[in-house]
Amino acid sequence: MSVENLKNNPLNIVIVGAGPAGSLAAYLLALRGHKVQVLERKKSIERKVCGEYLCPKGVDLLEELNLLNHLGAGFSPLHGMVLVSPENEVIPSYFPHVHKKEKGLSLNREIFDQRLVDLATMKGADILFERIVTSVVFDQEKRQWAVHTDKESFECDLLIAADGRQSKIGHLLKHSREAITDRVALHCYLPRKTHHGLRLGEMHILENGSYCGLDPIDDDHVNFSIVCNASLLKNHRPEEIINQTIAGSKRLQEMFDFITRKTEIRIVSSLKNSNSFIAGDHLAYLGDAAGFIDPLTGEGIYNALLSASLLIESIDKNHGLDLALAEYKRKKKILSLQKNMLNHFFQFLIRRPLLVGLVVKFLNKSPERANHFIGIIGNIHTPIQGIIKMLRA
Ligand SMILES: Cc1cc2nc3c(=O)[nH]c(=O)nc-3n(C[C@H](O)[C@H](O)[C@H](O)COP(=O)(O)OP(=O)(O)OC[C@H]3O[C@@H](n4cnc5c(N)ncnc54)[C@H](O)[C@@H]3O)c2cc1C
């Protein structure tokens, strides 16, 4: 099928999952005249367990798509990140300004995800809630997918799996390998006692290889999450783990009161998912369904949006779906490679306090170094660019 054909004969597309990846893809495809149906298992859009930090490159992407004013309206900027070592050394760092004043955003996921759904609906996509996809079958002859839900079935020319890091489609088709991981995330919103004035996120590396991420979502509240070993939960209640973390840090004690059992703490596990298929056979995986390592570097939302925009760019540019999917797969793999290596390196690092100490010493030598370091985390620099800049600073 040529590009002309794709333009003249809109595709029937089913997208599974109305997270950022699925909804942005739905919007971009509906905008191009394709018939898009999104199947979402939840009753409505919810506020997901998430640090709610959109990295600077994610902000840039929304700007490129002309969506920043609408999707980012009312959310506060983040100008950098405070890094805190297990020895409580504090390194404030600011996103390096490469092309302009780079900034991240503190989101509210319910509002952000809902805005994306509304945009897709406005362009004609059909968002069907309370549809749980239970099986999918590819008809080799017709080159079409049959998608079965708990309610009804759908046929489509292109199936997009944007169903998150525990991708049902990935499991059904044996494309996903949910890696065995002993990590869990504890998440809550905490009222803050003090304001440091500047709008910075915080990343505290803790002694036991756990880490704690803080996102000042508004003047009074902080989005607070701890990623730790699941075994800790065998002997401690979640609020005890959070209180012990607060007790171990002067900075956190200044910011927060100890929490009580009344604080709502949500726990998520299975943080890893790998997918080697990515795209082909009239099927594409987007966002976490295409692979997710750990929330440490806070770039899952950006990756979700980027994968959607890469796929649609490939569909726009190529003569036919097979070529488009092949290009998307190639680009996605190249992008993931450096970031995956970096994320694995960080995972290795935070479990070794001695090494963390050395890195902290290195970063402390010059503020520029710390800025370039979070430039890598914020996707402003590629890992290789960032490392070179840190060594030169
Ligand atoms: C503790 C934690 C903190 C995080 N913090 C950050 C952060 O600060 N910044 C950041 O950028 N990222 C963060 N992330 C990652 C981020 O939340 C994800 O990367 C992002 O939500 C991925 O978007 P997505 O659209 O791929 O998937 P999702 O947002 O997970 O959406 C998938 C959708 O598919 C639906 N679905 C699943 N199965 C089915 C089915 N069978 N049928 C129909 N529908 C289905 C789900 O209900 C869901 O709505 C964090 C993650 C965790 C766990």
Ligand as a Chemical Component Dictionary entry (heavy atoms), coordinates in Angstrom:
data_LIG
# 
_chem_comp.id                   LIG 
_chem_comp.type                 NON-POLYMER 
_chem_comp.pdbx_formal_charge   0 
_chem_comp.three_letter_code    LIG 
# 
loop_
_chem_comp_atom.comp_id 
_chem_comp_atom.atom_id 
_chem_comp_atom.alt_atom_id 
_chem_comp_atom.type_symbol 
_chem_comp_atom.charge 
_chem_comp_atom.model_Cartn_x 
_chem_comp_atom.model_Cartn_y 
_chem_comp_atom.model_Cartn_z 
_chem_comp_atom.pdbx_ordinal 
LIG C1  C1  C 0 6.302  4.709  40.609 1  
LIG C2  C2  C 0 6.376  5.264  39.221 2  
LIG C3  C3  C 0 6.757  6.589  39.050 3  
LIG C4  C4  C 0 6.846  7.114  37.763 4  
LIG N1  N1  N 0 7.215  8.414  37.619 5  
LIG C5  C5  C 0 7.345  8.939  36.392 6  
LIG C6  C6  C 0 7.710  10.315 36.218 7  
LIG O1  O1  O 0 7.873  11.082 37.167 8  
LIG N2  N2  N 0 7.866  10.780 34.947 9  
LIG C7  C7  C 0 7.676  9.977  33.857 10 
LIG O2  O2  O 0 7.851  10.449 32.729 11 
LIG N3  N3  N 0 7.287  8.688  33.990 12 
LIG C8  C8  C 0 7.110  8.156  35.224 13 
LIG N4  N4  N 0 6.689  6.861  35.362 14 
LIG C9  C9  C 0 6.412  6.078  34.156 15 
LIG C10 C10 C 0 5.099  6.498  33.491 16 
LIG O3  O3  O 0 4.037  6.463  34.411 17 
LIG C11 C11 C 0 4.802  5.545  32.334 18 
LIG O4  O4  O 0 5.983  5.363  31.591 19 
LIG C12 C12 C 0 3.691  6.078  31.412 20 
LIG O5  O5  O 0 2.462  6.090  32.071 21 
LIG C13 C13 C 0 3.603  5.185  30.172 22 
LIG O6  O6  O 0 2.508  5.548  29.379 23 
LIG P1  P1  P 0 1.801  4.454  28.451 24 
LIG O7  O7  O 0 0.766  5.184  27.690 25 
LIG O8  O8  O 0 2.818  3.668  27.739 26 
LIG O9  O9  O 0 1.140  3.414  29.478 27 
LIG P2  P2  P 0 0.062  3.639  30.632 28 
LIG O10 O10 O 0 0.026  5.048  31.084 29 
LIG O11 O11 O 0 0.345  2.584  31.637 30 
LIG O12 O12 O 0 -1.332 3.322  29.907 31 
LIG C14 C14 C 0 -1.679 2.018  29.523 32 
LIG C15 C15 C 0 -3.196 1.929  29.491 33 
LIG O13 O13 O 0 -3.583 0.660  28.973 34 
LIG C16 C16 C 0 -4.712 0.201  29.684 35 
LIG N5  N5  N 0 -4.763 -1.268 29.551 36 
LIG C17 C17 C 0 -3.890 -2.166 30.057 37 
LIG N6  N6  N 0 -4.253 -3.418 29.728 38 
LIG C18 C18 C 0 -5.385 -3.318 29.001 39 
LIG C19 C19 C 0 -6.249 -4.275 28.374 40 
LIG N7  N7  N 0 -6.018 -5.596 28.428 41 
LIG N8  N8  N 0 -7.333 -3.821 27.701 42 
LIG C20 C20 C 0 -7.584 -2.487 27.623 43 
LIG N9  N9  N 0 -6.800 -1.546 28.198 44 
LIG C21 C21 C 0 -5.713 -1.947 28.877 45 
LIG C22 C22 C 0 -4.448 0.674  31.106 46 
LIG O14 O14 O 0 -5.632 0.752  31.872 47 
LIG C23 C23 C 0 -3.801 2.033  30.884 48 
LIG O15 O15 O 0 -4.724 3.094  30.908 49 
LIG C24 C24 C 0 6.564  6.305  36.635 50 
LIG C25 C25 C 0 6.166  4.981  36.812 51 
LIG C26 C26 C 0 6.072  4.455  38.084 52 
LIG C27 C27 C 0 5.648  3.032  38.254 53 
# 
loop_
_chem_comp_bond.comp_id 
_chem_comp_bond.atom_id_1 
_chem_comp_bond.atom_id_2 
_chem_comp_bond.value_order 
_chem_comp_bond.pdbx_ordinal 
LIG C1  C2  SING 1  
LIG C2  C3  SING 2  
LIG C2  C26 DOUB 3  
LIG C3  C4  DOUB 4  
LIG C4  N1  SING 5  
LIG C4  C24 SING 6  
LIG N1  C5  DOUB 7  
LIG C5  C6  SING 8  
LIG C5  C8  SING 9  
LIG C6  O1  DOUB 10 
LIG C6  N2  SING 11 
LIG N2  C7  SING 12 
LIG C7  O2  DOUB 13 
LIG C7  N3  SING 14 
LIG N3  C8  DOUB 15 
LIG C8  N4  SING 16 
LIG N4  C9  SING 17 
LIG N4  C24 SING 18 
LIG C9  C10 SING 19 
LIG C10 O3  SING 20 
LIG C10 C11 SING 21 
LIG C11 O4  SING 22 
LIG C11 C12 SING 23 
LIG C12 O5  SING 24 
LIG C12 C13 SING 25 
LIG C13 O6  SING 26 
LIG O6  P1  SING 27 
LIG P1  O7  DOUB 28 
LIG P1  O8  SING 29 
LIG P1  O9  SING 30 
LIG O9  P2  SING 31 
LIG P2  O10 DOUB 32 
LIG P2  O11 SING 33 
LIG P2  O12 SING 34 
LIG O12 C14 SING 35 
LIG C14 C15 SING 36 
LIG C15 O13 SING 37 
LIG C15 C23 SING 38 
LIG O13 C16 SING 39 
LIG C16 N5  SING 40 
LIG C16 C22 SING 41 
LIG N5  C17 SING 42 
LIG N5  C21 SING 43 
LIG C17 N6  DOUB 44 
LIG N6  C18 SING 45 
LIG C18 C19 SING 46 
LIG C18 C21 DOUB 47 
LIG C19 N7  SING 48 
LIG C19 N8  DOUB 49 
LIG N8  C20 SING 50 
LIG C20 N9  DOUB 51 
LIG N9  C21 SING 52 
LIG C22 O14 SING 53 
LIG C22 C23 SING 54 
LIG C23 O15 SING 55 
LIG C24 C25 DOUB 56 
LIG C25 C26 SING 57 
LIG C26 C27 SING 58 
# 
